[in-house]
Amino acid sequence: MSYVSEFSRWLLVLVFLASAGSKVRGRAAFRAFADSLRAMALLPSRVVVPLAVAVTAAEAVVPLLLVPLPVAEVTTVGFALAAALLAAFTVAVAAVLRRGTRVSCRCFGEAAAAPFGRQHLARNVVLTVVAGIGGYVSLGGTGMTVGTVVLAVPLAVVGALVVVRLDDIVALFLPGTPAGGAARRGTAVRGGRSVG
């Protein structure tokens, strides 16, 4: 089971590093993320920027908690925080999809700027399950070995690339998926017109 724990750990470390990094790389990137939260229209506008700061900070903390440390409980807390964030993201995406609002996903900055779709919901559900399983396995306190790392890290890198570039992968296989236009610029589309 240590393979599962290590794969989960490194997948989430890479995914959350990419997500947090895409938001803090500059003022414009953070503003685009905050604008995408505002376009979702799930919360009052006055809480959007504080929420964007809190989400970005929490995403940056997850990798720090998941880095292998002698205290196994810290890793469990990291998995729990990752699962909580991912569950919240899943609920938000489901709410946006239910309302039919076309809002660009800014989960990974420009790397993921397509409107929310079922693929984003599925991605978040899978990542939430990965975090839950990783947290459960980490409770057993199985140690990390060179063999588990050698196998788990390359698989986690591939998994993280799939997660981060999901919109591009979907666009390859679904010809109707927008690869440009308003979705790529990170604007919301409502009633056939761009907003944002």
N, C-alpha and C positions, 0 to 999 in steps of 0.2 A: 504493500500500500504506500510505501514511501515514494514510489514513482509517481503515483497519483498526486500526492501532496506536493512534490517538487514541480511537477508539470503545472499544477494549479497555481502554485506560488509564482513561478517565473512568468507564466502567461499573464497573470494579473499585474505583476510588477511592470512588465513591458507595456501592457495596454494602458494602465493608469499613468505611467511616465509619458507615453505619447499623448494622452488626453490632456493632462495637466500642462505639459510642455507646449502644446499647440495654443493654449490659452494665455500663457505668460510670456510668449516670445516677443510681444510688443503690444502697445496700446491699441492698435487697430484690431489685432487678433482678439484681445479681451473684449473690446467693444462689439465685435461681430458676434461673439458668444453671448454677451448680455442682450444684444438685439434679438438674437434667436430665441432667448428665453422670453423676452417681451412679446415677440410675435406669437408665441404659443398661447398667450392670453389665459394662462392658468392661475396667475396670481396678480395682485394689484401692482401697478407699474412702480410704485415707490419701493417695493421689496426686491425688484429685479437685480439691481446692482449688488446689494448686500448678499443676495442668494448666489449670484455669479461668483462673488469673492469666496463665499463659504464652500461652494461646490469645488472651485479650483483648489482651495486650501486642503479640503478633504481628499481630493484626488492626489495631491502631492504628498499627503501623509501616508496613504496606503502603501506605496512602495517602501517607505522607510520602516513601516511596521512589519512588512513581509520579508525584508532582508534577513537572511539567517542570523539569528542571535542565540546565545546560550539559554535565554529565557523563552521557553516554548509558548508561554501565555501571551507574549507580545505578538507572536505570529498568529495566534488564534484571534486576538483583537483585530489584527490587520485583515484577516479573512472576514470577520464579522462586519467591519466597517465597509469593506468592498461589497459584501452581500447587501448591506443596507442601502448603499449608494445605488447599486445596480437595480435593486428592487424599486427604489424611488424613480429611477430613470425609466424603468419598464412601465410603471403606473403612468408617468407623464406622457410617454409615447402612446400608450393605449388611449389615454384621454384625448390626445391630439387626433389620433386616427379615428376615434369614435365620432368626433365632431366634424371630421372631413376637412379640417384646416390644412392647407399646404404650407408647411413651415420647414425651412431647411435645417437639417441636422448639422450642428456645429460641434459634434462630439470630439472630432479630431481636427478642427480647423478646416482649412481648404481641402484636406485629404478626404473629408466627409461632409460635403456641402449639398448633397441631394436632399430633396424633401423626405420627411419621415415616411417610412413604408413598413410593410409587414416584416421585411428583412431586418429592420432595426429592432422591432419588437422581439423577433426570434433571437437575434444576436444578444440582446440584453437578458432574455430568459436563460439562454445557454450560459452566459457569463455568471449570472446569479447562481445557477446550479453548480457551476465550477467552483465559485467562492464558497458555497455551502458545503460541498464535498471536501474541498481543501481544508476548511475549518474543522469539519468533523474528523478527518484523518489526522489533522495536526494535534487533536486532543490526545491521540495515542502516544504522542511524543517520540515517534520513530525518527531516528537520527538521519542526517543527510550523509550519503556516501558519494565517493567519486563516481561510481557506476551509475547511481541515480541521476546525478547532475549531467553526466555525459549523454545520457539518453533523454532526460527531461528538457534540458535547455534548448537544444536544437528544435525539438517538437514545439516548445513554447514560442520560439522565434517565428516559426512558420504559422502557428496559430495566431500570434499577435499581428503578423502581416495580413492575414486573412481578415481579422477583425477590423484593423485600421483601414484597409483598402476595400472593405466590403462593397461600398457604392460602385467602385470601378469594376469589381468582379461581377456584380449584378448587372451593370450596364453592358458587359460583354455578352451575357447570355439572354438578356431581355431587351430586344430591340426598341421597345417603346419607352425604356427608361431614359429620362432626360440626362444627357451628358454635358449639357451646357446651358446657356440662357440664365434665367433668373435663379434657378436652383443652384447653379455653380457660383453665382455671385453672392449667395447667402441671403437672398431676399425672400420674403414670404409671398405666396401667391394666393389671393382670395378673389373668388368670383371672376377669374380669368384675368385679373390685373395684378401687377406686382405691387407689393407693399414693403416698405423698409428702406 
